Amino acid sequence: MKASSTGKSLQITNYLLLAFAFVFASLVYQPAFAQGPTPTDDEVNAIAKQLYCPVCENTPLDVCPTEACRQWRELIRTQLSEGRTEAEIKQYFVDNYGARVLAEPPRTGLNWLVYLLPPAIILVGAYILFRALRAWTKPVVASAGSGESEAKPVAPQDDYVARLEEELKKRK
């Protein structure tokens, strides 16, 4: 009987060891999840076209051919894969390179003039053009009065013109 109880206790010990190993493995083991989807070029370029190259002047980041811009587009891709939002990525570039990298200036302070001044100038110009066209197309109305006022000569401004008119009157 002793052998059978030793065999059973060895079997129970094996089961306990196996259960302990399984519990330990489940605590230590963490499943490896697949990487999140890599951002596409379209997603990267959607943000890159809203930024200008800090090195090249007036060149959007999505079309700039320099090596620096390629690296910045890869930085955008990396930040997108880390889960950052578009606003966070743009703020990162503003923090590092200044507001001049933004394709659209921030709507604060004097930058509001960029948004308000052009429409105001267009409206004022349209009003001036409308008034000028109305004045040019409006017919000139002759004043009503006796026929004598039309025959009266206008006072000459120059002595020579006055003498010439006097001589012409004498010849008639």
C-alpha positions as CSV (number, residue, x, y, z in Angstrom):
1,M,0.0,0.0,0.0
2,K,2.8,2.2,0.6
3,A,4.0,2.2,-3.0
4,S,0.6,3.1,-4.2
5,S,0.3,6.0,-1.8
6,T,3.7,7.2,-2.8
7,G,2.7,7.0,-6.5
8,K,-0.4,8.9,-5.8
9,S,1.4,11.6,-3.9
10,L,4.0,11.8,-6.7
11,Q,1.2,12.1,-9.2
12,I,-0.5,14.9,-7.1
13,T,2.9,16.6,-6.7
14,N,3.3,16.5,-10.5
15,Y,-0.2,17.9,-11.1
16,L,0.5,20.7,-8.6
17,L,3.9,21.4,-10.2
18,L,2.2,21.5,-13.6
19,A,-0.6,23.8,-12.3
20,F,2.0,26.1,-10.7
21,A,4.0,26.2,-13.9
22,F,0.9,27.0,-15.9
23,V,-0.2,29.8,-13.5
24,F,3.4,31.2,-13.4
25,A,3.6,31.1,-17.2
26,S,0.3,32.9,-17.6
27,L,1.4,35.6,-15.2
28,V,4.7,36.2,-17.0
29,Y,3.6,35.6,-20.5
30,Q,2.0,38.5,-22.3
31,P,0.6,38.0,-25.7
32,A,2.4,39.8,-28.5
33,F,-0.2,41.9,-30.4
34,A,0.4,42.8,-34.0
35,Q,1.6,46.3,-34.6
36,G,-1.0,48.9,-35.2
37,P,-1.5,49.7,-38.8
38,T,1.3,51.7,-40.3
39,P,0.0,55.1,-41.4
40,T,-0.4,55.4,-45.2
41,D,1.3,58.0,-47.3
42,D,-2.0,59.7,-47.8
43,E,-2.5,60.1,-44.0
44,V,1.1,61.5,-43.7
45,N,0.7,63.8,-46.6
46,A,-2.7,65.1,-45.3
47,I,-0.8,66.5,-42.3
48,A,2.4,67.4,-44.3
49,K,0.5,69.6,-46.7
50,Q,-0.6,71.7,-43.8
51,L,3.0,72.4,-42.9
52,Y,5.8,74.3,-44.7
53,C,9.3,73.1,-44.9
54,P,11.3,74.9,-42.2
55,V,14.4,74.9,-44.5
56,C,13.0,75.6,-47.9
57,E,11.0,78.8,-48.3
58,N,7.4,78.6,-49.3
59,T,7.5,74.8,-50.1
60,P,4.8,72.6,-48.6
61,L,6.3,69.7,-46.6
62,D,4.4,67.0,-48.6
63,V,6.1,68.0,-51.9
64,C,9.5,69.2,-50.8
65,P,12.3,67.0,-52.2
66,T,15.0,67.6,-49.6
67,E,16.3,64.9,-47.3
68,A,15.3,67.0,-44.3
69,C,11.6,67.0,-45.4
70,R,11.7,63.2,-46.1
71,Q,12.9,62.8,-42.5
72,W,10.1,65.1,-41.2
73,R,7.5,63.1,-43.1
74,E,8.9,60.0,-41.5
75,L,8.7,61.7,-38.1
76,I,5.0,62.5,-38.9
77,R,4.5,58.8,-39.8
78,T,6.1,57.7,-36.5
79,Q,4.0,60.1,-34.4
80,L,0.9,58.9,-36.2
81,S,1.8,55.3,-35.4
82,E,2.3,56.3,-31.7
83,G,-1.3,57.5,-31.7
84,R,-0.7,61.3,-31.8
85,T,-3.4,63.5,-33.2
86,E,-3.0,65.9,-36.1
87,A,-3.2,68.9,-33.7
88,E,-0.5,67.4,-31.5
89,I,1.8,66.8,-34.5
90,K,1.3,70.3,-35.8
91,Q,2.0,71.7,-32.3
92,Y,5.2,69.7,-32.1
93,F,6.4,71.4,-35.3
94,V,5.3,74.8,-34.1
95,D,7.2,74.2,-30.8
96,N,10.4,73.2,-32.6
97,Y,10.3,75.5,-35.7
98,G,7.9,78.4,-34.9
99,A,4.5,79.3,-36.3
100,R,6.0,80.0,-39.8
101,V,5.8,76.2,-40.6
102,L,2.0,76.3,-40.6
103,A,0.3,76.7,-43.9
104,E,-2.5,78.5,-42.2
105,P,-1.5,81.1,-39.6
106,P,-3.0,80.7,-36.2
107,R,-6.1,82.9,-35.6
108,T,-4.7,84.9,-32.8
109,G,-3.4,88.5,-32.3
110,L,-2.6,90.4,-35.4
111,N,-3.0,87.3,-37.5
112,W,-6.7,88.0,-37.6
113,L,-5.9,90.7,-40.1
114,V,-4.9,88.0,-42.6
115,Y,-8.5,86.8,-42.5
116,L,-10.3,90.1,-42.2
117,L,-8.4,92.5,-44.4
118,P,-8.7,90.8,-47.8
119,P,-12.5,90.5,-47.8
120,A,-12.8,94.1,-46.5
121,I,-10.6,95.4,-49.3
122,I,-12.6,93.4,-51.9
123,L,-15.9,94.8,-50.6
124,V,-14.6,98.4,-50.6
125,G,-13.1,98.0,-54.1
126,A,-16.4,96.6,-55.4
127,Y,-18.3,99.5,-53.9
128,I,-16.0,102.1,-55.5
129,L,-16.2,100.3,-58.8
130,F,-20.0,100.2,-58.6
131,R,-20.2,103.9,-57.9
132,A,-17.7,104.7,-60.7
133,L,-19.6,102.6,-63.3
134,R,-22.9,104.2,-62.3
135,A,-21.4,107.7,-62.7
136,W,-19.9,106.8,-66.1
137,T,-23.1,105.4,-67.5
138,K,-25.4,108.1,-66.1
139,P,-26.4,110.6,-69.0
140,V,-25.5,114.2,-68.4
141,V,-28.7,116.3,-68.2
142,A,-28.7,119.8,-69.8
143,S,-30.0,122.5,-67.6
144,A,-33.4,124.0,-68.6
145,G,-33.4,127.7,-69.2
146,S,-33.8,130.4,-71.8
147,G,-31.9,130.2,-75.0
148,E,-30.0,133.4,-74.2
149,S,-27.9,131.8,-71.5
150,E,-26.6,129.3,-73.9
151,A,-25.5,132.0,-76.3
152,K,-23.6,134.0,-73.7
153,P,-19.9,133.3,-73.9
154,V,-18.1,132.1,-70.9
155,A,-15.8,134.7,-69.3
156,P,-12.3,134.3,-70.8
157,Q,-9.6,133.3,-68.5
158,D,-6.7,134.7,-70.5
159,D,-6.2,138.3,-71.9
160,Y,-5.2,137.0,-75.3
161,V,-8.4,134.9,-75.6
162,A,-10.5,138.0,-74.5
163,R,-8.9,140.2,-77.2
164,L,-9.4,137.5,-79.8
165,E,-13.1,137.2,-79.0
166,E,-13.5,141.0,-79.1
167,E,-12.0,141.1,-82.6
168,L,-14.2,138.3,-83.8
169,K,-17.3,140.1,-82.5
170,K,-16.3,143.3,-84.5
171,R,-16.0,141.4,-87.7
172,K,-19.5,140.1,-87.6
